[in-house]
């Protein structure tokens, strides 16, 4: 009998939400210590484009394009009409993404 492939479980989608005051404070603390990975983990759950844009802009200004570009791609997918989206699309195109 042919082998039957068992479907792989899908990774759960990140639930988008308004951040709590505690989460916002933690993300700000991460940023104040230049821990952008920590801030991204928190801000990625936010429904607010400003939150994710804050981290992207900080990474870009620090020259950390390798980290900024995937976050930009995520931003453009999630917030296609946000004011920053056109600039991020331009930067992604310039990077061949």
Secondary structure, DSSP 8 states (H G I E B T S, - for coil): ----------------B---HHHHHHHHHHHHTT-HHHHHHHHTTBS-HHHHHHHHHHHHHTT-HHHHHHHHHHHHHH-TTSTTHHHHHHHHHHTT-
